[in-house]
Amino acid sequence: MVKAIIFDLDDTLLWDKKSVETAFQVTCQLAAKKVSIDPIQLEEAVRTEASELYASFETYPFTKMIGINPFEGLWGTFDDEGELFQKMKTIVPAYRREAWTKGLLRVGIDDIELGKQLADHFPLARKAHPFLYKETIQVLDRLKGLYQLVLLTNGSPSLQKTKLEITAELAPYFTHIVISGTFGKGKPDPGIFQFALSQCNLQADEVIMVGDNLMTDILGASRTGIRSVWINREQKLPDKDIKPTYEITNLEELFPILEDL
């Protein structure tokens, strides 16, 4: 019998991808008002430069293990406990400026001052555009009281908490919120799943994991003996080695699964 449901946060309940895309669009359109560039090309250029630069830092293996992507580096503060988070905190201001300045260069604009302005604007734009999926709150409303609800998210504690602060309706649904940066390891490491189970005081067969990412949510659940629901909104291709217990395209499809269990 299922007693608890563990939810991933980003791109499962919170539409992070849309928030990031919107922040890029707003910031690149600001650039296009100041200089003659195509905002779409600038976005592509900055994404490329940011990804390459981010992977060059000594903190990269840590951020990969905790689950912090290059575009979170463009707006997070990383003022969290631990030497590597503090190292990231010192790295990110220059990283942002360089990512935007090099992105501009890639589309033919050599303007350090504009790069700095855009680097400063992007975090504001990201915070101003939080999105939840349209069914998120109604699904959580139906589940609350019937199941213990747990949030298990990869990322920096300060950044994930900021995401929850700007979508304030979300956090109250959850009995426990487990963030990889606080725990010290990210999904798919079985340790963080076992920690979530211990927080609920439940066994693996008493919970189910819901997440969008095969490589973190579904693989980690599988390694821990937890049944999983892959929410595949974008019709991604399955993986021959990672098999979710169930696959859905909308959170509403959880209810028939839970009734069967």
Secondary structure, 3 states (H helix, E strand, C coil): CCCEEEECCECCCECHHHHHHHHHHHHHHHHHHHCCCCHHHHHHHHHHHHHHHHHHCCCHHHHHHHCCCCCCCCCCCCCCCCHHHHHHHHHHHHHHHHHHHHHHHHCCCCCHHHHHHHHHHHHHHHHHCCCECCCHHHHHHHHECCEEEEEEECCCHHHHHHHHHCCCCCHHHCCEEEEHHHHCCCCCCHHHHHHHHHHHCCCHHHEEEEECCHHHHHHHHHHHCCEEEEECCCCCCCCCCCCCCEEECCHHHHHHHHHHC
